[in-house]
Amino acid sequence: MTLIFAHRGSAGTHPENTFAAYLEAERVGVDGIELDVQLTKDNQIVVIHDSTVNRTTNGIGKVKDYTLEEIKQLDNGSWFAPEFDGEKVPTLTEVLKWLQTNKLLLNIELKNETNIVPYLEELVIKEIEKHNLVERVIISSFNHYSIRKINKLNSKIECAILFLEKLYEPWNYATTVGAKGLHSYNPKTSDAMIREAQERGYPVRVFTVNKEERMQQLIAQGCSAIFTDYPERALQVREVVRG
C-alpha cells in the first residue's frame, strides 16, 4: 500500500510546519508527517523550511540568527490565513513528544544542503533516541554527506537521499552513503525507476504530489509513498484506487 505523508503537515490547507497542519494531517488519517529542521543561534532544533523567517512568519532575518526564545515570539500562521494568527514555530522536541501520542511515521528533512550546520545530525539523533522513536523516523537530506554521517552515528535509523534530477541506478548510489530509501522529485520520477528500485528493496517516496491524476498513477503502481500538501485528497484517491 502506498503510504501518504503530509508534506510539512497539511500544507495546502494549513500553515506549513505548524501544529495546526500536523493535527489536521492526523485528523484525516495520514500515515506520516514530513517536516524540516534547522538550528537556532543557541543550537535548538526548530521546525521551519526556509533559511530565513521572512516568508512564513512576521519576522525578518535568518533562522540561525534567532535564539529559540526569540523565534518563539514570532507569528507563524497569519501569513496563511487570519484564523491561524498565533501559531508558533515548533521545536523538534515538541513534535516528537506529540508523536508519542499516536502511531504516525515521521520524515525529518535536514535543511543543511547549502549551509554548514555543525552537529545538526548529532542533535537530531539524540532527540530521536531520547523519545524512543528510532523505528518510526526516516531522515532525509539533499546533503548526502549528512546522510552518510547519520548512518554512521546510528545505522538503525532509516536514511533516504533527496534528489531533484534523474540519477543512473540511484539504488546503487544510495548504498554508497548508507541510504535505504529514495526520495525523488515528482517531475523527474519514472515508472521504470520506481519499479526497479522497489524490486531491489529500495522504497521510492515521491515529492511533492498534489494533482489527483498523478496520485492515482503512483498509487496504482504501488509506489512506496508520496509526499503531498493535500493529504485528505490523497487518502481519498487511495481509497478509490484500492476499490
C-alpha positions in Angstrom: 0.0 0.0 0.0 1.3 3.5 -0.9 1.8 5.5 2.3 0.6 9.1 2.4 3.0 11.6 4.1 1.6 15.1 4.8 4.3 17.4 3.4 5.1 20.0 6.1 1.8 18.9 7.6 -1.4 19.6 5.6 0.4 22.5 4.0 -2.2 23.0 1.3 -4.9 23.8 3.8 -3.0 25.0 6.9 0.2 27.0 7.5 3.1 24.7 6.8 5.2 23.2 9.6 2.8 24.2 12.4 0.9 22.1 14.8 -2.3 23.2 13.1 -1.0 21.5 9.9 0.1 18.4 11.8 -3.1 18.0 13.7 -5.1 18.3 10.5 -3.0 15.6 8.9 -3.5 13.4 11.9 -7.3 14.1 11.8 -7.7 13.0 8.2 -5.8 9.8 8.8 -2.4 10.1 7.2 0.4 7.5 7.6 3.1 10.0 8.3 4.3 13.6 8.6 7.2 15.3 6.7 8.9 18.3 8.2 12.1 20.3 8.0 14.6 21.1 10.8 17.5 23.5 11.4 19.2 25.1 14.3 18.7 28.4 16.1 21.5 30.7 17.3 21.5 28.8 20.6 21.6 25.4 18.9 18.0 24.5 19.4 16.3 22.3 16.7 13.3 24.2 15.2 10.9 23.1 12.5 10.9 25.5 9.6 11.7 25.1 5.9 13.4 28.3 4.8 16.8 29.5 6.0 15.0 32.8 6.8 11.8 33.5 8.8 10.7 36.1 6.2 8.1 34.0 4.2 6.3 32.2 7.0 6.4 34.5 10.0 6.1 38.2 10.8 9.9 38.3 11.4 12.8 39.2 9.2 16.2 37.5 9.1 18.0 34.2 9.2 16.8 31.3 11.4 20.4 30.8 12.7 20.4 34.4 14.0 17.4 33.9 16.3 17.5 32.3 19.7 14.8 29.8 20.5 13.1 32.3 22.8 13.2 35.0 20.1 11.8 32.7 17.3 9.0 31.6 19.6 7.8 35.2 19.8 7.1 35.2 16.0 3.6 34.6 14.5 4.0 31.6 12.3 0.4 31.3 11.0 -1.4 34.5 10.0 0.6 34.7 6.7 -1.5 31.8 5.6 -4.9 33.0 6.9 -6.1 35.2 9.7 -7.6 32.3 11.7 -4.1 30.9 12.3 -2.8 34.0 14.0 -0.6 33.0 16.9 0.8 29.7 15.6 4.3 29.3 16.7 7.5 27.8 15.2 7.6 24.2 16.7 10.6 22.6 18.1 11.6 19.1 17.1 11.2 18.1 20.7 7.6 19.3 20.8 6.8 17.2 17.7 8.5 14.1 19.0 6.5 14.3 22.3 3.3 14.6 20.2 4.3 11.6 18.2 4.3 9.5 21.3 0.5 10.1 21.5 -0.1 8.5 18.1 1.4 6.0 15.6 2.4 8.3 12.8 5.7 7.9 10.9 7.9 10.9 10.7 10.2 12.1 7.9 12.7 14.6 9.1 14.5 16.6 6.4 17.8 18.2 7.5 18.0 21.7 6.0 21.7 21.8 5.6 22.2 21.5 1.9 23.6 25.0 1.4 24.8 26.0 4.9 27.2 24.1 7.1 25.4 23.3 10.3 27.8 21.7 12.8 26.3 19.0 15.0 22.8 19.1 13.5 23.0 15.3 12.8 24.1 14.5 16.4 21.5 16.7 18.0 18.7 15.3 15.8 19.7 11.7 16.6 19.9 12.5 20.3 16.3 13.7 20.3 15.0 10.7 18.3 16.7 8.3 20.7 15.6 10.2 23.7 11.9 9.8 22.6 12.3 6.1 21.6 11.3 6.8 18.0 14.1 5.2 16.1 11.8 2.7 14.4 9.3 5.4 13.3 11.6 8.0 11.8 13.2 8.5 8.4 15.9 11.1 7.9 16.4 12.7 4.5 18.5 15.4 3.0 19.9 16.8 -0.2 23.2 16.9 1.6 24.3 13.3 1.1 27.4 13.8 3.3 25.0 14.3 6.1 23.1 11.1 5.3 26.4 9.2 5.4 27.1 10.8 8.8 23.7 9.8 10.2 24.2 6.2 9.0 27.5 6.0 10.8 26.0 7.6 14.0 23.0 5.2 14.2 22.5 2.7 11.4 19.2 1.7 12.8 17.6 5.0 11.7 16.5 4.7 8.1 18.1 7.4 5.8 17.0 8.5 2.4 18.6 10.6 -0.3 16.7 13.5 -1.7 17.4 14.3 -5.4 15.9 16.6 -8.0 17.3 15.1 -11.2 17.3 11.7 -12.7 20.1 9.5 -11.3 21.5 6.5 -13.0 20.7 3.5 -10.9 20.0 5.6 -7.7 19.8 2.5 -5.6 23.5 1.8 -6.2 24.4 5.3 -5.4 22.3 5.3 -2.2 24.2 2.4 -0.9 27.5 4.3 -1.0 26.1 6.8 1.6 24.2 4.3 3.6 20.8 5.3 2.5 18.0 2.7 2.2 15.3 5.0 0.7 15.0 7.1 -2.5 13.1 10.4 -2.2 12.7 11.6 -5.8 11.3 14.8 -7.4 7.9 14.0 -9.0 8.6 15.5 -12.4 11.8 13.5 -12.7 10.5 10.2 -11.5 9.8 7.5 -14.0 7.7 4.4 -13.6 10.7 2.3 -14.6 12.9 3.7 -11.9 10.2 3.1 -9.2 9.6 -0.5 -10.4 13.3 -1.5 -10.5 14.3 0.3 -7.3 11.5 -1.3 -5.3 12.2 -4.7 -6.8 15.8 -4.2 -5.4 14.4 -3.4 -2.0 14.7 0.4 -2.1 11.4 2.2 -1.2 10.7 5.2 -3.5 8.9 8.1 -1.9 7.9 10.8 -4.4 7.6 14.6 -3.7 5.6 16.7 -3.9 2.4 15.1 -5.4 -0.6 17.4 -5.4 -2.5 16.5 -8.6 -5.1 13.7 -8.3 -4.2 12.1 -11.7 -0.5 11.7 -10.6 -1.6 10.5 -7.2 -3.7 7.8 -8.9 -0.8 6.8 -11.1 1.7 6.4 -8.3 -0.7 4.6 -6.0 -1.9 2.2 -8.7 1.8 1.4 -9.5 2.4 0.6 -5.8 4.9 3.4 -5.2 6.1 3.1 -1.6 4.9 6.6 -0.5 4.0 10.1 -1.7 4.5 13.4 -0.1 1.6 15.8 -0.6 0.3 19.1 0.6 -3.2 17.8 0.4 -3.2 14.6 2.4 -7.0 14.3 2.7 -7.3 14.4 -1.1 -4.5 11.7 -1.5 -6.3 9.4 1.0 -9.5 9.7 -0.9 -7.7 8.9 -4.2 -6.1 5.9 -2.5 -9.5 4.6 -1.4 -10.8 4.8 -4.9 -7.7 3.1 -6.4 -7.9 0.3 -3.9 -11.6 -0.1 -4.6 
